[in-house]
Amino acid sequence: MICEMCGKDVPQTKAVIVEGSRLSVCPACARFGEDYRASSAGGAPVTQSVIEKRLEKREKRMKSKDIYAGASTVELVEDYGGAIRAAREAKGMDQEKFAASILEKKGTIAKIEANSLVPDDKIIKKIEKALGIKLTETVQSGVTVGGTGSGNRMTLGNFIRKE
């Protein structure tokens, strides 16, 4: 008789279950599985558990993944110009002195305070340090894409303005 696991020609084989399959194996390979008669006497829990595990893995693998879940971004606060102006005036500086203190032009500061210019990260850091304020906030993304759940999905109709 030939062992179905290692392929050796042996005088006798033993029926065992290896990862849900019934095999006739030599006594040396029998240690890798469970006795077929012992597992079949208690019903089919071994085979069923293997099938359940594989189905769980398959279901987990087939789920659509939300790549934006838990993603957070750092954004500029809504009224950054007003916050800068209030903090600058609280320190008793005019736009010219403040601009000179952070090595920027007065016109740039005026545009930022009027919310007509969005400052880059370098200028934001300078302003935050000079005035002791926080101009950025961490925002969690709340939009989910492709997930299963209730019927509250984003549709094209959510973006179109009806008049």
N, C-alpha and C positions, 0 to 999 in steps of 0.2 A: 504494500500500500504506500501511496505517496502523500506526504504532508502537504496540505494546501497552502501552508504559510512559508515554509522554508524550502520545500521541494525535495527533501531527503526521502529515500526509500526506506521505510521502517516496517517492522513486522506487524505493528498494530497502531491504530490512530484513535483519537478520542474526539468526540463531538463537543465543541465549545462555541460560545458566542463571543465574537471579537467585534466591538463597535457596531453592534446590531446585526451582524451577519453570522450565520451558522457555518462553521468550518470544521473539517476533519483534519486535525493536526497531530503531530508527534508529541510525546510526553514533555519534551523540552519546550516546545512552543505553547503548550497548554497553559503555562503560567501567564500568558498575555491576555487570556480571556476568562470567562466564567463558564462553569460546567453547564452544558446544554440542558441536561435533565433537571438540575437544581433550579435553573431559571424558568423552565417551562412548567415545573410543578407549582410554582407560585403564580401562575397566570402569565401575562406577557408584559410585566412592568419594565423589564430591561429594554425590550424593543420599543415600547411606547415612550420611555423616557428619552431614548436616543432620537426618536422621531420628533418629540416635542422640542428638544434642544435645537435640532436642525431647523424646525419651523420658526422658533424664536429668533435664531440667527438670521434666517432668510427675511423675516418680517422687519427686523432691525436694519438690515442691509437695504431693503426696498423702500424704507421711509424716505420721504423727501426731506432734505436737510435745509434748514434756514440759515443761510450764510451770514445773515445780518443779525441773528439773534444774539443778544448780549453785546452787540457792537456799540461802542460809544465814541462820540466825536467831541472835540473841543471847539466851541464856537464863541464868537464875540457876543457880548450881552446886547440886548435889544437897543437901548438908548445909550450907546457908548459915548456919544458926544456930550450929552447932558451930564453924564457921570464924570467925565474928564473936566468939564467946565466947573462943575460944583466943587470938585476936589481942588482944582487949581485956585479958584476964588477963596476957598477955605484956607489955603496956605498963604493967601495975600499976594499972589503973583499975577501980573498981566501976561498976555499971550507972548509978548516979546521976551520977557525975562524967562518964562517957562521954556520957550523954544531954544533960547541960548543955553539953558541949563541941561537940556537933553541933546544938544547939538543938532537941532532940526531947524527948518525955516519957519518963520512966523505964519506964512501963507499955508503951509502944510498943517500946522496946528489949527488954524482957523477953519480949514476945510474939514478936518477930522471932527472938530467940535460941532460943526454944522451938519454932521452925518452925510456929507457929500463925498467924502473920501474914506474908504475902508483901509485902516492901517495894516501894514504887513506885520508879521510876527516879531520882527526885530524892533519896530517902533512900539508895538504893544508892550513888550517887555520893558523898554525904556520908560514909558509912561507909567506903567504899574509900579516900577521901582521908585521913580521920582515922586509920585503922589501917594504911594502906599495904598493903592486900591487894586481891586481885582476886576479885570475887563473880560475875562474869559470864563466860560462855564462848561462843564461836561454834560453832554446831552445824550441820553439813551435813545437809540432808534426804536420806534414803536411799530413800524410797519413790518409785517411778516409777509413773506412771499412763498407761495406754493405749499403752505402747510394745510393740514386737514383740521377741521374744527367747525365752528358755527358758521353761519352764512354771512359773517361780517367781513367779507373779502373786499379789497379795493377793486373797483371796476372802472371802466372808461367813463361811465356816467358820473363818477365822483369828481372828475377833473373838468368836465364840461359845464360851463355856466349857462343856465337856462334863463331866458329873459321873456 
